[in-house]
Amino acid sequence: CSRTLLWNGKKNALCGWNAKGYLEIATGQFAGLELCAEWQRPNGCINRKHTEKHRCSGCASTHHGADGCPEGQ
């Protein structure tokens, strides 16, 4: 996805795709952090070796992925 705003058009999108093709936080405090794509899905990710990448691509929370984000559609 290359959208610059969230679904409601009211908030800037937090993430984008980096040059390597990975999901990455593009703005704010965590800019440049590559995210775990599995963490964004309903079942999450069981890999505990990269928990720093377990942030929501919608709001950067560590408590849920994009699928469970309250800012999602």
C-alpha positions in Angstrom: 0.0 0.0 0.0 1.3 3.4 -0.8 -1.4 5.6 0.8 -0.3 8.6 2.8 -3.4 8.8 4.9 -5.3 6.2 7.0 -8.7 4.9 5.8 -10.6 7.9 7.2 -8.4 10.5 5.6 -7.8 12.2 8.9 -4.4 10.9 10.0 -1.1 10.4 8.2 -0.1 6.9 7.5 2.7 5.8 9.9 4.4 3.2 7.6 5.5 2.6 4.1 7.8 0.2 2.2 11.5 0.8 2.4 14.0 0.3 -0.5 14.5 -3.4 0.5 10.7 -4.0 0.3 10.1 -4.3 4.0 7.4 -2.6 6.0 8.9 0.3 7.9 7.8 3.1 10.2 8.3 6.3 8.1 7.7 9.1 10.6 8.0 10.0 14.2 9.9 8.5 17.1 10.4 5.1 15.5 11.2 6.3 12.0 13.3 3.7 10.1 12.3 0.7 12.2 11.5 -2.3 10.1 8.3 -4.0 11.3 7.4 -7.7 11.4 4.7 -8.4 8.8 3.5 -11.5 10.7 2.8 -9.4 13.8 0.3 -7.3 11.8 -1.9 -10.4 11.0 -4.7 -11.8 13.2 -2.6 -14.6 14.7 0.4 -12.4 15.3 4.0 -13.7 15.4 5.5 -16.3 17.7 9.1 -15.3 17.0 10.5 -13.7 20.1 13.9 -13.1 18.6 12.8 -9.8 17.0 10.3 -8.3 19.5 11.6 -4.8 18.7 9.8 -5.3 15.3 6.5 -6.1 17.0 4.8 -2.8 16.7 1.5 -2.0 15.1 1.9 -0.5 11.6 -1.1 1.8 12.3 -0.2 3.4 15.6 3.2 1.9 16.7 1.7 0.1 19.8 3.5 -3.0 21.0 0.2 -4.4 22.3 -1.4 -5.4 19.0 -0.7 -5.6 15.3 -2.5 -3.7 12.5 -5.3 -6.3 12.5 -6.2 -5.3 16.1 -5.6 -1.6 15.8 -8.3 0.7 17.1 -7.4 3.2 14.4 -8.1 0.6 11.7 -11.2 0.4 9.6 
